[in-house]
Amino acid sequence: MSRCDPFDVISSAVDLDDPAQHANAQRFMVNALGRVIECLPVTARSAVLTAKQYLEGVATAGEVLAVRVELWNEIQGRDQSDDPDVLQIRTTICALHGMETEAPFDKLYYFLMFWERSGLRMVELAGAIFDSYGVICKPG
């Protein structure tokens, strides 16, 4: 099997414009980050834990927003950098954006792009895709 494009695999499996997919996309992103949490910068690790707590109903939307602002502040002036730490923080920021107000298309696209460019393990991403969407994406 040839290398897959994670976004193509997901978007061919589900309708990302369907509001029913909004929460699933956020769960997928948080699940994927949880698989590589030890590889993330410290502030991103904390943000992933807050995102998990939000999905469990423990953290509030305000707490998630505060963490997202903290991450943006950490990369201020470097947000366009290709530094792996910056890209991993940008990946985490994507997962923290509220999925309930917009279709997840753009957020998911950027999440996957930042993931790949940051050097995070593609095999872990493939596992999260399978767990969330039931489709196989073989990393290249």
C-alpha positions in Angstrom: 0.0 0.0 0.0 1.3 3.4 -0.9 1.7 6.3 1.6 -1.6 7.9 2.4 -2.6 11.5 2.9 -4.3 11.6 6.3 -6.7 14.4 5.4 -7.8 12.6 2.2 -8.4 9.4 4.2 -10.5 11.1 6.8 -12.5 13.4 4.4 -13.3 10.4 2.2 -14.6 8.4 5.2 -16.8 11.2 6.7 -18.5 14.4 5.6 -16.5 17.0 7.5 -19.3 19.6 6.8 -21.7 17.5 8.8 -22.3 19.0 12.3 -22.3 15.5 13.7 -18.6 15.3 12.9 -17.5 18.4 14.8 -17.1 16.8 18.2 -15.6 13.6 16.6 -12.9 15.7 14.9 -12.0 17.4 18.2 -11.9 14.0 20.0 -9.7 12.7 17.2 -7.2 15.5 17.5 -7.0 15.3 21.3 -6.7 11.5 21.1 -3.9 11.8 18.6 -2.0 14.3 20.7 -2.5 12.1 23.7 -0.6 9.3 21.9 2.5 11.5 21.5 2.2 13.7 24.6 5.7 12.8 25.8 7.1 14.3 22.6 5.4 17.7 23.0 6.8 20.8 24.6 5.8 21.1 28.2 3.1 23.8 27.7 1.5 21.8 24.9 1.4 18.7 27.2 -0.5 20.7 29.8 -2.8 22.0 27.1 -3.6 18.4 25.9 -4.5 17.5 29.4 -6.8 20.5 29.6 -8.4 19.5 26.3 -9.0 16.0 27.6 -10.6 17.4 30.7 -12.8 19.6 28.6 -14.0 16.6 26.6 -14.8 14.8 29.9 -16.8 17.8 31.1 -14.2 18.7 33.8 -12.6 21.8 32.3 -14.6 24.8 31.0 -14.5 26.5 27.6 -13.0 29.4 29.4 -10.1 27.3 30.7 -9.5 25.9 27.2 -9.4 29.5 25.8 -6.9 30.6 28.5 -4.6 27.7 27.6 -4.9 28.4 23.9 -4.0 32.1 24.6 -1.0 30.9 26.6 0.2 28.8 23.7 -0.1 31.6 21.2 1.8 33.9 23.6 4.6 31.2 23.9 5.2 31.3 20.1 4.5 35.0 19.6 6.9 36.3 17.0 7.8 32.8 16.0 4.4 31.5 14.9 5.4 31.1 11.2 8.6 29.2 12.2 9.3 25.7 11.0 10.9 24.9 14.4 9.4 21.5 15.5 8.4 22.9 18.9 6.5 25.8 17.3 4.8 23.4 14.9 3.8 21.0 17.7 2.3 24.0 19.6 0.4 25.0 16.5 -0.8 21.4 16.2 -2.0 21.6 19.8 -3.7 25.0 19.2 -5.7 23.4 16.4 -7.1 20.8 18.8 -8.1 23.5 21.3 -10.2 25.5 18.9 -13.9 25.0 19.5 -15.4 22.6 16.9 -19.0 23.3 17.7 -19.2 26.6 15.9 -17.6 25.8 12.5 -17.1 22.8 10.3 -13.9 21.1 11.2 -12.5 21.1 7.7 -9.9 23.8 8.0 -8.9 23.0 11.6 -8.4 19.4 10.8 -6.5 20.2 7.7 -4.1 22.5 9.6 -3.8 20.1 12.5 -2.7 17.3 10.1 -0.3 19.6 8.2 1.4 20.9 11.4 1.5 17.3 12.8 3.4 16.0 9.7 5.7 19.1 9.4 6.6 19.0 13.1 7.9 15.4 12.9 5.4 13.8 15.3 5.1 10.1 14.7 2.9 9.3 11.8 2.2 5.8 13.0 0.5 7.3 16.1 -1.6 9.5 13.9 -2.6 6.5 11.8 -3.7 4.7 15.0 -5.8 7.7 16.1 -7.4 7.9 12.6 -8.3 4.2 12.8 -9.7 4.6 16.4 -11.8 7.7 15.5 -12.8 7.0 11.9 -12.4 3.2 11.4 -10.2 3.7 8.3 -6.6 2.6 7.7 -4.0 5.2 6.8 -0.6 3.6 6.3 2.2 6.0 7.1 4.9 6.2 4.4 
